[in-house]
Structures are given as C-alpha cells and as structure tokens.
C-alpha cells in the first residue's frame, strides 16, 4: 500500500471554557490514503469538525492542540509557518466548510470568490480567472453559471451557496479535500451530482477526501472506510460495508438504528390527518403565489427570474405539509411568502380565514406571534452576542409574555424538550456545536406556542440520533398542541417519517401533491421519481469497490 496522504497520530485537542479546559479530541489516530474517501461520522459534539479543523489549523482561538501530530505528505502541519500554511491550504488541501452563510464574503460576487482561489495559487491571471471561475461553477452543477457568477451570496439559495463553497475548494485541484458536511444543505439530486464530482476528482488526480457527515446514507454510498467518533474518540473504524452491516460497537449500532435513510422500520410515517369538518377553512391557504427577482444585467438587458410561479397550497390545522424539490426550486421562497417575510409579486395568502397578503402594523404583528420560523442555518440565525437563555426568551419579552422568572422557567423547559442541558442557558452560540445551535433555534421558535411553525431544513445540521429526537419532539408537540408545520426539506427520508402530505416543487411550480405514503409508493410525476431514486443509502458502491 502507498504511504498515507494524511496521517493523524494520537491527536488531542481541547477548548478553554469558564470551568477550565474541555477535551474535544482525545488521542485520535487516523490515516487517509491517496484516492481514498474516508467518512468521519458521529453525533453533534463528538469532535468530528474539531478534528477536521485541526488538519488545516483552523481551530478557534480558545482551542489548543495538546498532543499528537498531523502530517500531510512529508509536512508536519503544526510546524508550518503561516506563509507555508497558506500555500498548503487550497492547493494541497481544499476545505469545504459546513456553513456557506458565514464562509462566503457577502460583499463579493460569487464568481470573484472562486476566481480569487485560482489567482492566489498562480493558476490564472486576473483576466482569465473570471472565465475559469465560471467553468468551475458549472462543474459543481450551478445552473446558468455565467449569470450566477455575477450574483452575491444573498441572492442565491442555500444549496447554491453550498455549491459555491465546493467550487472554491476544488478550484485549485487539491490532493486532499476536507469536507465538513459538504452536502447538508443540498437536495438529493444535487447532492448526488456534487458527491459524484468529488468522487471523480479523487479518481482523476489520485486525491483523497476526508468526509465529515452525519448522514450515514451518504457514508454508506460513498466512503471506502468509515471512522465512528464518540466523545472525542474513534470507537470503531473499518471498510464502509462491513462497519454498517456488522457494527461492533454499541454506539455505532445506535447511530444506524437512528438513521432514517438506513432504518426502513422507521419509514412508516405518521398517522394520516383526519378529514376536517365540511366548511372549516385550512389554517393557511396560498393561491397563485408569484415571486420575481431581478438578476444582474447581462448583455445590456435587464432580466428577472420567477423563483415562485403560481403556487397553490394549503396547510391544515395539526398537520405537516412538506415542500420538497431541488435547491432553487422555490421551497424557501414560498415559505417566506407565507410568513410575509418577503412581499409577493402576485397571488394571495389567507391565514386562519383572514387575507394577510397586504397586512401591516398590528395585523402583521399578530401573524408574527402565531407563525414562527426555524431557519435552515443555525450559525447565521443566532445572535452571537446573546446567551442561549436571552435568545429563547427574547420572543416572550418582545410580546410581553410573563415576567423574568417565568420566561427563564419557560426557557429551561424548552431546552429540556430539545435535549440540551440546563447549563446551556448561560452559553453563547460560539460555545455550541452546529447541531446544538439548531436545537436552540427550534426552542426559540416554540417559545410563543405558535399555531404554525415553518421549518426550513430544521434537522439538516443535526446528526442522526439527535435528528431522530428532534423529529419525535416535533411530532409530540403537534399531538399535544395541534401545531401545524410547513416543512421544507431536501431529506426525503425525513419527509417520509414526519409529513402527512407532500408538495413537490420544480422551477417554482408545484408538479405533484399527495398523501405521503401514496406519493412515495406511487409517484406520478417523472421528477418525483427522480428525487426518490436519488435518496442516499440505496446501496451505491464506493468507487474502490465498483470494479470486479
């Protein structure tokens, strides 16, 4: 066997906290060979991302490497100067971070950010870099890449922004790609194309991928080897097929049982919603919704795009309606139109029998209390200056609910329901993992006991075991309180578990709607069949096993 491209030996990393140092990585050893895909899986807070960041020396200021070493080829990463490290990052090791909202520069066009990666490593001139950047954006599956290259990050969907991050990472054709949840924001069809591209790159260049993921379906389909982390240690590792088919450690077995894309026994879905009495209106009804955005000028002509194009949908009291479709299909825009966070170009929105399409002032404020949003991105949706307790109690304070003591008690209750310890009240977002931050966001949305919660990818940042607990929590709250959910998700395995009905969007239009079981078992539209066929965990063989 060839020498490892990446070799991690007995690595220990800790973080400085108020109570002293907290160990995040405890004596981890791991090797990645050229051309190999190694998946690092485990719960949120298990140390996966810390290990990935240590490879590139991108640890937070309060982190320290307490022991061990990281070698990339013949280089000791810890011994490199800042100048030498800059040469390794991008050209030697590409990095795909988890969160595009904080990783992309909001004031630079996305094409310029890809071009910068090429120029920094001397792979293109200023003039050629822009054209080369468009080619890289096309390679990662961004539609209309010449137009998208001229847009700013906020003008793209979450999935599109994630593809821009992947484009930046592969632009210099690195030998190793460290990918920290690289497809957590992507729908299944785009996810498949992106992972195909990463896999092709390893085959073309003999490069390798260290894939950090909570999606065991992705790990099963793509990895040659899997390493399972728990509480900062690797508890099990081995060939992907054997590790998932014959797990030796109890923790690995628990992860597999919790994975919606692998545990078919959990895919039965919720009980159907009973038909409502005749004449009772739905909680939310959208009629002919249209939303247009202006694109940057191209060839001297102004252009617009219809993100939502004549959408009709209903959300009944006490049910979960899932919106599914590719990134850029209009799912999140539709949700924001329903919540009146953005104005509709055309169409009508009725909430509990009242037309709120043009609501303002007190009427709009009343809607805000009864309809809440769980954002897709826990890193950007939480104020870094506020403690968790202040974040959760803020909606209560703004609407004048209770006194200080009762609001704090409510925050403690919500933290318990989303599986966070009570001492998290005093922490700030920077002290939490991505999954823990998303649980705080869910607790905040539930604080006012709303009638409707719009969940925009609410579990995409969570590992499978926490994901299962949060989904169970949402179902429990729905049963207890009668709350309705409008669920936006690219994870069709999650949708099958929790949704009563599903609406499939493509290019801003609803192409199919139906009861969840019917749509999954008997999809009528070719696009729906394509989405279902792309669900990870279906048994795609890793590239090293595809040949006889």
N, C-alpha and C positions, 0 to 999 in steps of 0.2 A: 504494500500500500504506500501511496505517496505521503510525504510529510504533511502534517496539518497546515492549512492556511491560517486558521485561527486556533490558538491553544490557550485556554484559561486554566490556571492551576491554583487550587486551594485559595480562591479569591474570597476575601471578606470585606464587606462594605457596611458602614454604619452612618446614621444621621444624628446630628446634635439636636436634642429636644430639651424642653424645660426641665424634665425629670432626669436628664442625663443622656447618654448615647444609646440609640436604639439600633440593634443589629438588623440589617435588611438582607444581606447576603452572607451566608455562613459556610465558608470552606467549600465553595463550588469549584469543580473541575469539569471542563467540557472542551471537546475538540470538534472543529468543523473542517472537513477535507475539501480540496478544490472540487468544484462541480457538485457539491452535496447540498441538500436542503435539510436543515435541522430545525425542527419546531420545538419551541420552548413554551410549555403550557402550564397552567396553574391558576389558582384563584387570584382575584384582585388583592394586591398587597403581599403576594407570595415572593416578590423580589425579581420578577421577570424583567420589568422595564429598568430597574436599577442595574441589573446585570448587563442589559443591552447598552445602557448609557455609559457604563464603566468601560466597555470596549472602545468607545470613542472619546473617553474622558469628557463626557458631557454631564457629569454629575452636578447636582445643585451645590450651592456654596456651603451649605451645612452638612455636606456628605464628605466622608473620608474613606480612602482605601486603607484598611487596617492590616492587610496581609495578602500574600499571594501575588501573582503577576498575570498579565495579559500580553501574549505575543502574537503579532501579525506578521506572518512570514518569519524573517530573521530580525524583526524590530520589536523591542520592548516598548510597548505603548507608554508605560509610566515614565520611561527615561527620555522620551522625545521632548525637544524644546517646542515652544508654541509655533515657531516657523515650520519645523519639521512635521508637527501635528497637522497644520493646515494643508500641507502637501499630501498627507495620508488621507485626510477627510475629503471625500468626493471622488478623487482619482483612485485611491486604493480601497477605501471603504465608503460606500454610499449609505446614507441613512434616510429611512422613511419614518418620520415621527407619526405619532398617533393622531395628533390634533392639527388639522390644517388651519383652523381659525387663528391660532396663536403662532403658527410656524411660517405663514406667508406674510410678506410685508404688505400691509393694507394700502399703501400709497404708491406701489409699483404695479404696473401691468404684469400679468402672469407670464407673458412671453419674455419680458425683460428679466424676470427672476430665473427662468430657465436659461436664458442667454448668458446671464451672469455666471452660472456654474460652468459654462463652456469657456468663457473668457478667462476666468480665474486660473484655469488649468492649461491655458495656452492652446486650447483645441479649436478656437475660432477667433477671427478678427471681429471688431465691433460691427462691421457691416455684415459679415456672413453669419454671425451668431444669431441674429434675429430669424433668418431663414432656417438655420439649423434648429432653432428652438421650436419652430412650427412643425418641423418633421418629428421632433421628439414628442411633442404634444399629440400628434397624430398616432405615433407608435403606441402610446398608452391608451388610445381609444377615445380621446376627446373629440366630440363632434364639431365640425366646422372649425378646425384648429386655427386657421388664419384669423378668423373673427375673434375667437376666444382669446388668442394671444394678446389682443388689444384691450381686453377687459380687465377690470380689477377684481380681486378675490371676492369682494362682497356681491359682485354681480353674477357669481356662479353658485350652483347648488353645492351642498356639502360633498356629494360624491365627486363632482367635477373638481372641487378644490383638492380632494384627496388624490385625484389623478395627476394634478399639477405637482404635488409633492413627490409622487413617484417619478414623474418626468425629471424633476430636479435631481433626484437620487441616481437615476440611470444615465443621465446626460453624458457623464464622463466615462461611462462603461467601466465601472469599478470591478475589482476582483472579488470583493465581498460586499453583500448588501445586508445591512442590519435593518430589518423591517419590524417596527413596533406597531402591531395591529394595523397593517397596511390596507386592509380592506374592510375595516369595521364600519365605515360609512358608505359602503358601496352595495348596490343591489346585486343579486346573484349572477345576472348575466354579465355585467361589467366586472364583477369580482372574478368570474371565470376568465375573462379576457386578460385582466391585469395579472392574475396568477399564471396564466399561460405565458405571458410576456416575461415575467420573472424567471419562469422555468426555462424558456427559450434562451434567455441570456446566460444562464448557467451552462447550457449545452454549447452555445456558440463560443463563449470565451473561457470556459473552464472555471468560471467564477462560482461562488457559493452564496447561500442565503441562510442567515440566522433569523428565523421567522418567529416572532413573539405573537402568540394568538391565544384568545380564549375560546375560539371556535374549533372544537375537536373535529368537526366535519372537514374543515379546511386542512387541518393537520393530517387527517386520515387520507385525504385525496392527494396531498402534495408532498408530504415530508418523506425523506428516506429514513430518518431517525427522529424519535420523539424523546425529549427530556422533560420530566414532570417535576415542577417545583412546588414546594410547600414550606411556608415559614422560613424562607431563605435558603433552603437546602434542595438539592436534587434527590428525590426519593426513589425515582425509577427512570431508567433510560434504556433504549434499545430500538430495533427496527420498528417502523411505524405499525406495520400489520400485526406483528406479534404483541407489541405493547398494548394495542387497543383490543385485540382479540383475546389475549390471555394476560390481563393485567395482574401483576404480582402483589402490588401494594394496595392496601385498603383505600387510601386516598385516591389513587388512580381509578379504582372501581367506582368510587362515589362520583368522581367527575363524569365518568362515562354514563352512569345512570341519570345524571342531571342534564346531559346534552340533548336538546330537542331534536337535532338532526340525526342523532345516532340511536336514541332510545325510542323506538317506534311505539312502545307501550304508552308513552306519554302523549301521542299524537292524536288522541281521540277527539280532542276539542271540547269546549264547554257545552252544556245543555242548551238546546235552542231556546230563543226568547219566545214566550207565548204571544200569540197574536193579540194586539191591543183591541179594546172595545171599539166598535164602529164609531167613527166620528172623532175619536181622540187624535189630536194632531201629534206629529213627531216632535221631539224636543228641538231638533234642528232640521231645517229644510233649506237646501240651496237649489236655486233654479237658474239655469242658464248662465252660470258664473263665467266671466271672461276677465283675464288679466293680461295686459300687454306691457312690455318693457321696450324701451328704446335702446338699440345697440349702437356701438361706436360707428361713425361714418366709414363706409368702405367704398372706394372708387368714387368719392364725391357724393354719394347718395345716402340719405338717412334710412335706417332700417329699424323695424320693430319685430319683436318675436312675441308670439302668444304662448305664454307659459301655461295658461289655463284657457281652454277653448270650449265653452258651452257645457260646463259640468253641472249635472243634476245629481243630488244625493240627499238621503235622509238618515238621521241618527235618531233612533227611538230611545225612549227612557229606559235605562237599565240594560242597554245592550252595548256591545263592542262592534263598531264598524271599522274594518281595516282598509286602508288605502295602500295598494301595492303597485309597483311599477319600477321601471329603471330610473336611475339618477337623472334628474332633469325632466321627468315625465309630468311634473306639476303637483306632486303629492304635498310637499311642504307649503307651496304657494297656496294651494287650496285650503289647507288648514289655517293659514294666516288670514285668508279672506273670510273664513267662517268666524274667526275671532275678532275681525275688524282691526287687525294689526296693520293691514295694508288696504287701501281702497280698491274696490272692484272697478274695472273698466266698464263692465256691463253685468247685468244679472241682479238677482235678489236673494237676500238672506233673511230667513224667518227663524227667530229663537223663541220657543215656547209660545207660539201663536202671534208674536209681535214682529213686525218688519223692522229690522235693525240695520238695514243696508246703509242708511244715512244717519244713524243715531249719533248724537253728540252730547256733551255735557253730562248731566245726571243720568240720562238713559244709557249712555255708553259706559259710565262708571258702574252702573248696576249690572251690566253684562260682564264687566271685568270680574266682579265678585262671583258670579255664577259660572263662569267659564275660565278655566286655568290652562296653562301650557307647561308641559315638561319639554324642555329644549333637547335637541339632539346632542349638544356639545356641553358637557359639564365644566370644561375648562373656561369657556368664554361666558357662560351664563351666571356664574357666581362671582360676586364682588370680592376681589382678593383682600380687601381691607376689612371686611366684616367677618366676625366669628360665625361658626355654624349656627349658634343659638340666635344671633341677630339676624341671620339670613332667613331662618324659618319663621321667626316671629314678626318679621317686617310686614308681611301682608296683614297680619292681625292688627298691628299697630296702625297701619295706614287706614284701615277700615274701622278703627275704633272698637275692636273686639276685645273685651276683657281688660283686666289690669295687668301690671307687670308680672305678678306672681302666677296668675292663671295662664298667661301667654307662655311663660317659661315651662309650666307644667305640660302645656299642650305640645311644646317643642320636644320635651323628654318623651312623651307618649309616641310622637311621630317617629323619633329616632329609633325607639324600640321596635316599632312596626316595620321599619325598613332595615332592620338588623344592623344598627350601628350602636356602639356603646354610649352610655350617658355622658362620659367624659369628652366625647366628641363636640359637645356644645361649646367648649372653650377653644377648640382648634380653629385654624383658618384653612381655606382651601388648599394652600400650598403644602399643608401638612397631611393631606389626604391623597390616596390613590385615585385614579380616574374613576374606578367603579364606586368608591366611597363618595366622591363628589356627586355622581349621578344619583345616588340614593338620597343625598341631601336635597338635590333639586326636586326629586319626587316628593319628599316630605314637605317641602315648601309649597308645592302645588296643591297638596291635600289639606293645607292648614285651614282654609276657609270652608271646607266641606262643600266643594262646588257641585253643581248638577252635571257639568260636562268637563272632562279633562281631555285636552288634545295632547296625545303622547307622540312626539316626533322622535322616533327611534329611541324609546326610553330605556332599552336594555342593550343597545349596541355597544356600549362601553363596559359592560359587565361580563365577568366570567360566568361559565355555565351554571355553577352551583348557586351563586348569588342571583343570577338571572332567573333561575327557577323559583327562588324565594320571592323575588320582586313580582314575578308574574302571578304567583299564588296570592301574594298580598293584594294586587290589583283586583283579582277575582273575588277575594274575600270582601274587600271594600265595596265592590259592586253588589255583591249579595246582601251585605248589611245595610248599605246606604242607598242603593238604587242609582248610583252614579253611572253616567254613560261615558264611554270612551270613543274618541275618534283616534284610531291607532295608525300612525304612519310607520311602516316598517319595510325594510328590504329582506328581512329574515322570514321566509315563508314557513319555516318550521315553527317559529314563534307564533306567527299568524294562525296556523292551524290549531295551536294549543288554546288560544285565548279569544279568537274572534268568532262572533255569531254570524256575521255576514262580511263579504269581501267585495270591494270595488277595485277593478284593475284599470289603472291609468296608463295611457301611452300617448306621448306627444300632446299632453294637455287634455285628452278626451277619455271618457270612460268607455272602455271597449267591452267590458263584461261585469255584471254584478250578480251575486247569488249567495245562497247559504254556503257556509264554509265547506261543509262536507261535500255538497254537490259540486262546488267549483273545483275542489282538489281531486275528487274522484272522476268527474266527468267534465273537464274544461271544454268549453265550446269554441273559444277563440284561439287561433294559432299562436298568438302572442302569449296567452296564458299558459299554453302547453310548453312554450319555450322557457318561460320563467320557472315552471315546475321542474323541467328537465335539468335546470342548472343548479338545483339545490345541492350544496356540498354534502359530502358524506355518503354519496351514492356508490362509492367503490372505485373511483378513478385511481389508477395505479400510479405510484410515484415514478418519475422518469427513469430512475435507475432499474426499475423492475419491468418496464414495458417491453423490453426485448426478451426473446426466449432465453 
